[in-house]
């Protein structure tokens, strides 16, 4: 018997949605039924490509009887309110990272979906990636002894891509602590067991023209004794995809010859209004929109090593490299047939089959607690103890 498709509505037809389009088109267990965006050009393109209703507001989308789950891919500051709207309408929810901008908002989202009896899944984050999940399975299997340490780093051009004004304002959810740290924290929490005891971090804003955090370095101490060091830079100099054979974050091949492209493009922008116009033009439906490049490999989030007693494990775009006591070998993974399929797999299993999701509201609140603690630790220059951590669901 063929499993039924999940009828999905899309709230926000921007960058996050465009990156998920290959998943929505190719995954056999999802059907995009409707969408919502305030931009008429996005609605026009959506209606033509997906043959679904296109609404100007999320409220209208929530009242579409043909939609049973809503993917909320709007700017961060709207997540809490729109999750509550969807839940009140009886819709299951997949909400983009970061879950919200405060723990209070995270709790409100959990309470709203719980009261309505609907599922809440938070993603996409890179802890969905198959090589990360395989690394977690290898650690949990115990063949290499206990996990001792995790080292994670990522160097990108994040801060030099065209941005909306709030994306450069930390108080409104801008900067790498809200936009990139949730990926890295989610990954190391999954591999490390989930429960972080304390955080000590530093963060920087070295470019006055991009007045938000563009870098961070953090030390996470887990309750089980594992230590994790996290480093991130979005300042468009070194590109850590060089360490993965120039396979980009999305699993597509990159061109090293394009070094410096982000900074060169940004240097031609004349001001905040010009930058916003370019950002809008590049979004889905805009004149400068380009579909995401085809992915041939699994996604990743920079360089990571999980150091166990008898081996170091390194997730790669094509599997997990195992550096053992006497040999090194690749534990290969098949090429992904559907990019980001794991996101829909988890949502579908939760909604259709009642399987409790790994990336639940409680899990993602714990990730946001770490990210917010990193920001607080950097400002207060001290270690921050955590209170709301949860273990990895078996």
Buried (B, 14 or more C-beta within 10 A) or exposed (E): EEEEBBBBBBBBBBBBBBBBBBBBEBBEBBBBBBBBBEBEBBBEBBBEBBEBBBBEEBBBBBEBEEBBBBBBBBBBEBBBBBBBBBBBBEBBBBBBBBBBBEBEBBBBBBEBBEEBEBBBBBBBBBBBBBBBBBBBEBBEEEEBEEBEBBBBBBBBBBBBBBBBEBBBBBEBBBBBBBBBBBBBBBBBBBBBBBBBBBBBBEBBBEBEEBEBBBBBBBBBBBBEEBBBBBBBBBBBEEBBBEBBEEBBBBBBBBEEEEBEEBBEBBEEBEEEEEBBBBBBBBBBBBEEBEEBEEBBBBBBBBBBBBBBEEBBBBBBBBBBBBBBEEEEEEBEBEEBEBBBBBBBBBBBBBBBEEBEBBBBBBBBBBBBBBBBBBBBBBEEEEBBEBEBBBEBEE
